[in-house]
Amino acid sequence: MDKVDYDKALYYTHRSEWDNLLILMVRTKDDLLSKRIEHFLHAYHFSHDYTVVERSLYTLLRYIEHANITYSEEQPLEVDVVKM
């Protein structure tokens, strides 16, 4: 998966850019991210109960955090060591 998708999802959610979040939902290769975005956008637009919207938002944010941590552990930093 591409770490940029998670960063974009976080950015679009923070900025309330729902159109861009919808586009990301369709284009991402991460099925779980796509499903979490779908659930959140559906709750945001159609639910009258704020707790449902809040729960789906927190679920999306927790998944983004988990994916970023997992991606960071799988992709160690490449450090150039200069030998003298």
SVG drawing of the C-alpha trace seen along z (x, -y; Angstrom):
<svg xmlns="http://www.w3.org/2000/svg" viewBox="-32 -22 70 27">
<polyline fill="none" stroke="black" stroke-width="0.4" points="0.0,0.0 1.0,-3.6 1.6,-5.7 0.5,-8.8 -3.1,-7.4 -3.2,-7.4 -1.7,-10.9 -4.3,-12.2 -7.1,-10.5 -6.1,-12.2 -5.6,-15.6 -9.0,-15.4 -10.8,-14.4 -9.2,-17.2 -10.0,-19.8 -13.6,-18.4 -12.8,-17.9 -15.4,-15.2 -15.3,-15.2 -11.5,-14.5 -12.1,-11.9 -14.6,-10.2 -12.2,-10.2 -9.5,-8.7 -12.0,-6.0 -12.4,-4.9 -8.7,-5.1 -7.0,-3.6 -5.8,0.0 -6.3,0.5 -9.7,2.2 -10.0,1.5 -9.3,-2.1 -11.8,-2.4 -14.5,-0.6 -13.7,-2.9 -14.1,-6.0 -17.3,-4.7 -18.8,-4.0 -17.8,-7.5 -19.1,-9.4 -22.4,-7.4 -22.8,-8.2 -21.9,-11.8 -24.4,-12.4 -27.3,-10.1 -27.2,-9.6 -29.2,-11.8 -27.4,-10.4 -24.1,-12.2 -22.7,-9.3 -22.8,-7.1 -20.9,-9.8 -18.4,-10.2 -17.9,-6.4 -17.3,-6.0 -14.9,-9.0 -12.9,-7.5 -12.8,-4.1 -11.4,-5.7 -8.8,-7.7 -7.7,-4.7 -7.3,-2.7 -5.2,-5.4 -3.0,-5.6 -2.6,-1.8 -1.7,-1.7 0.9,-4.4 2.5,-2.6 2.5,0.7 3.9,-0.9 6.7,-2.6 7.7,0.7 7.7,2.5 9.7,-0.3 12.8,-1.1 14.5,-4.4 17.4,-4.2 20.3,-6.0 23.4,-6.8 26.4,-6.1 29.6,-7.8 32.6,-5.9 35.7,-7.9"/>
</svg>
